[in-house]
Amino acid sequence: MMELDTVLFAQQDNIALVYINRPEALNAFNKQLLMDLQAAFDWIQEHQDIAVSILSGKGPAFAGGADLALAQNFNKMAATQSARMGQKLMNKIEALHCPVIAAINGPAIGSGAELAWACDFRIASSKAYFMHPEVKFGFCLGWGGSQRLPFLVGRQRAMEIMLLGEAITAEKALEWGLVYQVAAPEELEQLTMEVAQKIARYHPAATSSVKMSAIEGYRTSGTSMAYESHLWGECFANGEPQKRIKLFLDSRKLNK
């Protein structure tokens, strides 16, 4: 079994378990985490006997978004390249041969929420919430979320989520159809495994075909993804995100 720096990986029968493991950083994304998740899902894609994958986080967060300490130093080119790397991972998860269930154990923020949207469906802890605060920092979504979220909840609610930047509780996410079920924190892992085992009993050709036919109608185009990453880079080109991120990080240091 693979050993990765920022991801824990395990297999239970024909179910793969992938855990983001940067709890000290609330599972925020850095380059290493992106590379490790790519490696984990590459392994799953190469092993067609895997019928279902479960993605979750270790510690209090599911995925805490971009590492702001890195993002505050982005220029236009670095931001665009970062967006493309994130999009590559999201597209890989979306196109994986088997269903991917996100077990949302805690906050899914920014690109962490985009990671959740790329999965086939989501089961959330009652303590979880989803949030897109990008607009507050002076930039837009950059990892394909602006394409996937409107498909999941409709344009009106997607615009609410992206433009208001407010937290969406697990209960509201259930009401809006963003999650399949909400579980008590101590029951999330067991419930997710039970759902995965139920799917894993079906013939993999059937479950894979269901997944592929379902996403074909809205599969994000290369053109729309390229435009999203271009816009992300343009936001950083004006210098506003860097200023806002610095103010946020400075205020957080003062409040420690």
C-alpha positions as CSV (number, residue, x, y, z in Angstrom):
1,M,0.0,0.0,0.0
2,M,1.2,3.5,-0.8
3,E,2.7,5.8,1.8
4,L,2.2,9.5,1.2
5,D,3.2,12.6,3.1
6,T,-0.2,14.3,3.4
7,V,-2.7,11.6,2.6
8,L,-3.5,8.3,4.4
9,F,-4.6,5.6,2.1
10,A,-6.2,2.2,2.9
11,Q,-8.3,-0.5,1.3
12,Q,-11.1,-2.5,2.8
13,D,-12.1,-5.3,0.4
14,N,-13.0,-3.5,-2.8
15,I,-13.4,-0.1,-1.2
16,A,-10.6,2.5,-1.2
17,L,-10.3,5.0,1.7
18,V,-8.5,8.3,1.2
19,Y,-7.9,10.6,4.1
20,I,-6.5,14.1,3.8
21,N,-4.0,14.3,6.6
22,R,-2.8,17.9,7.3
23,P,-4.8,18.4,10.5
24,E,-2.4,21.0,11.9
25,A,-3.3,23.2,8.9
26,L,-7.0,22.2,8.9
27,N,-6.3,20.1,5.8
28,A,-5.5,23.2,3.7
29,F,-4.2,22.5,0.2
30,N,-0.5,23.0,-0.6
31,K,1.4,21.6,-3.6
32,Q,2.3,18.4,-1.7
33,L,-1.3,17.6,-0.8
34,L,-2.3,18.1,-4.5
35,M,0.4,15.7,-5.6
36,D,-0.5,13.1,-3.0
37,L,-4.2,13.2,-3.8
38,Q,-3.3,12.9,-7.5
39,A,-1.2,9.8,-6.7
40,A,-3.9,8.2,-4.6
41,F,-6.5,8.6,-7.2
42,D,-4.1,7.5,-10.0
43,W,-3.6,4.3,-8.0
44,I,-7.4,3.8,-7.7
45,Q,-7.8,4.3,-11.4
46,E,-5.2,1.7,-12.1
47,H,-6.9,-0.8,-9.9
48,Q,-10.3,-1.5,-11.6
49,D,-11.2,-3.9,-8.8
50,I,-11.9,-0.9,-6.6
51,A,-15.7,-0.5,-6.7
52,V,-16.1,2.6,-4.5
53,S,-13.8,5.3,-3.0
54,I,-14.4,7.2,0.2
55,L,-12.7,10.6,0.7
56,S,-12.6,12.3,4.1
57,G,-10.3,14.4,6.3
58,K,-8.4,13.7,9.5
59,G,-8.8,16.1,12.4
60,P,-11.6,18.7,12.7
61,A,-11.8,19.7,9.0
62,F,-12.6,18.0,5.8
63,A,-10.5,20.4,3.7
64,G,-9.7,24.0,4.6
65,G,-9.2,25.5,1.2
66,A,-6.0,27.0,-0.2
67,D,-2.9,27.6,2.0
68,L,-3.3,31.3,2.3
69,A,0.4,31.8,3.4
70,L,1.3,30.5,-0.1
71,A,-1.5,32.3,-1.9
72,Q,-0.5,35.7,-0.6
73,N,2.7,35.5,-2.7
74,F,1.0,34.5,-6.0
75,N,1.3,36.6,-9.1
76,K,-0.9,36.1,-12.1
77,M,1.1,33.2,-13.6
78,A,1.5,31.4,-10.3
79,A,-2.2,31.8,-9.5
80,T,-3.2,30.5,-13.0
81,Q,-0.9,27.5,-12.7
82,S,-2.3,26.7,-9.2
83,A,-5.8,26.8,-10.6
84,R,-4.9,24.4,-13.4
85,M,-3.3,22.0,-10.9
86,G,-6.5,22.1,-8.8
87,Q,-8.7,21.6,-11.8
88,K,-6.7,18.6,-12.9
89,L,-7.3,16.9,-9.6
90,M,-11.0,17.7,-9.6
91,N,-11.4,16.4,-13.1
92,K,-9.5,13.2,-12.2
93,I,-11.9,12.5,-9.3
94,E,-14.9,13.3,-11.4
95,A,-13.8,11.0,-14.2
96,L,-12.7,8.1,-11.9
97,H,-14.1,4.8,-12.9
98,C,-15.8,4.2,-9.6
99,P,-18.1,6.4,-7.5
100,V,-16.4,8.6,-5.0
101,I,-18.3,9.4,-1.7
102,A,-17.1,12.4,0.3
103,A,-17.5,11.9,4.0
104,I,-17.6,15.5,5.1
105,N,-16.3,15.3,8.7
106,G,-15.9,19.1,9.2
107,P,-15.6,22.4,7.4
108,A,-15.2,22.3,3.6
109,I,-14.0,25.7,2.7
110,G,-13.0,27.3,-0.6
111,S,-11.2,24.7,-2.7
112,G,-12.1,22.2,0.0
113,A,-15.7,22.7,-1.0
114,E,-14.8,22.4,-4.6
115,L,-13.2,19.1,-3.8
116,A,-16.6,18.0,-2.3
117,W,-18.5,19.1,-5.4
118,A,-16.2,17.0,-7.6
119,C,-17.3,13.8,-5.7
120,D,-20.3,11.8,-6.8
121,F,-22.2,12.5,-3.6
122,R,-21.6,13.6,-0.1
123,I,-22.5,12.5,3.4
124,A,-21.9,15.1,6.1
125,S,-21.3,15.3,9.8
126,S,-23.8,17.5,11.6
127,K,-20.8,19.6,12.5
128,A,-19.8,20.1,8.9
129,Y,-20.4,23.2,6.9
130,F,-19.6,24.4,3.4
131,M,-18.3,27.9,2.6
132,H,-16.9,29.8,-0.4
133,P,-15.2,32.9,1.0
134,E,-13.2,33.6,-2.1
135,V,-15.0,36.8,-2.9
136,K,-14.1,38.2,0.5
137,F,-10.5,37.8,-0.4
138,G,-10.8,39.4,-3.8
139,F,-10.8,36.4,-6.1
140,C,-13.2,33.8,-7.6
141,L,-13.5,30.1,-7.5
142,G,-10.7,28.5,-9.5
143,W,-10.9,24.7,-9.3
144,G,-14.0,24.0,-11.3
145,G,-16.5,24.8,-8.6
146,S,-18.0,27.7,-10.6
147,Q,-19.0,25.1,-13.2
148,R,-20.1,22.2,-10.9
149,L,-22.0,24.1,-8.2
150,P,-24.7,25.5,-10.5
151,F,-25.4,22.0,-11.8
152,L,-25.8,20.7,-8.3
153,V,-28.1,23.4,-6.8
154,G,-29.1,25.6,-9.7
155,R,-27.7,29.0,-10.7
156,Q,-29.7,31.0,-8.1
157,R,-28.4,29.1,-5.1
158,A,-25.0,28.7,-6.6
159,M,-24.7,32.5,-6.9
160,E,-25.9,32.9,-3.4
161,I,-23.2,30.6,-2.1
162,M,-20.4,32.1,-4.3
163,L,-21.3,35.8,-3.9
164,L,-22.4,36.0,-0.3
165,G,-19.5,33.9,1.0
166,E,-21.6,32.6,3.9
167,A,-21.5,29.2,5.6
168,I,-23.9,26.6,4.5
169,T,-24.7,24.3,7.4
170,A,-25.0,20.5,6.9
171,E,-28.8,20.8,7.5
172,K,-29.2,23.5,4.8
173,A,-26.9,21.5,2.5
174,L,-29.3,18.5,3.0
175,E,-32.3,20.7,2.3
176,W,-30.7,22.0,-0.9
177,G,-29.7,18.6,-2.2
178,L,-25.9,19.1,-1.8
179,V,-25.6,16.2,0.6
180,Y,-27.2,12.8,0.7
181,Q,-27.5,12.4,4.5
182,V,-26.4,14.1,7.7
183,A,-25.0,12.0,10.5
184,A,-23.9,12.5,14.0
185,P,-20.1,13.0,14.0
186,E,-19.5,9.6,15.7
187,E,-21.7,7.9,13.2
188,L,-20.4,9.4,10.0
189,E,-17.7,6.9,9.2
190,Q,-19.9,3.9,9.8
191,L,-22.8,5.3,7.8
192,T,-20.5,6.2,4.9
193,M,-19.0,2.7,4.9
194,E,-22.5,1.1,4.9
195,V,-23.5,3.2,1.9
196,A,-20.2,2.3,0.1
197,Q,-20.6,-1.4,0.8
198,K,-24.1,-1.3,-0.6
199,I,-22.9,0.2,-3.9
200,A,-19.9,-2.1,-3.9
201,R,-22.2,-5.2,-4.1
202,Y,-23.5,-4.1,-7.5
203,H,-21.6,-5.0,-10.7
204,P,-18.9,-2.4,-11.3
205,A,-19.8,-2.1,-15.0
206,A,-23.2,-0.9,-13.9
207,T,-22.1,1.5,-11.3
208,S,-19.4,2.9,-13.5
209,S,-21.9,3.3,-16.4
210,V,-24.4,5.1,-14.1
211,K,-21.6,7.5,-13.0
212,M,-20.3,8.2,-16.5
213,S,-23.7,8.7,-18.1
214,A,-24.8,11.0,-15.3
215,I,-21.8,13.3,-15.6
216,E,-21.7,13.3,-19.4
217,G,-24.5,15.8,-19.6
218,Y,-22.7,18.5,-17.7
219,R,-19.0,17.5,-17.9
220,T,-17.1,20.7,-17.6
221,S,-15.5,21.7,-20.9
222,G,-11.9,22.5,-21.3
223,T,-12.9,26.0,-22.5
224,S,-14.9,26.8,-19.4
225,M,-12.2,25.5,-17.1
226,A,-9.5,27.5,-19.0
227,Y,-11.6,30.6,-18.6
228,E,-12.1,30.0,-14.9
229,S,-8.4,29.6,-14.3
230,H,-7.7,32.7,-16.5
231,L,-10.1,34.7,-14.3
232,W,-8.5,33.4,-11.2
233,G,-5.1,34.6,-12.4
234,E,-6.5,38.0,-13.4
235,C,-7.9,38.5,-9.9
236,F,-4.4,38.0,-8.5
237,A,-2.9,40.2,-11.2
238,N,-4.4,43.4,-9.6
239,G,-2.8,42.7,-6.2
240,E,-6.0,42.9,-4.2
241,P,-6.2,39.3,-3.0
242,Q,-2.6,39.5,-1.7
243,K,-3.5,42.6,0.3
244,R,-6.6,41.0,1.8
245,I,-4.9,37.7,2.6
246,K,-2.1,39.6,4.4
247,L,-4.6,41.6,6.4
248,F,-6.4,38.4,7.4
249,L,-3.3,36.5,8.3
250,D,-1.9,39.5,10.3
251,S,-5.2,39.8,12.2
252,R,-5.2,36.1,13.0
253,K,-1.7,36.3,14.4
254,L,-2.8,39.2,16.7
255,N,-5.7,37.2,18.0
256,K,-3.7,34.2,19.0
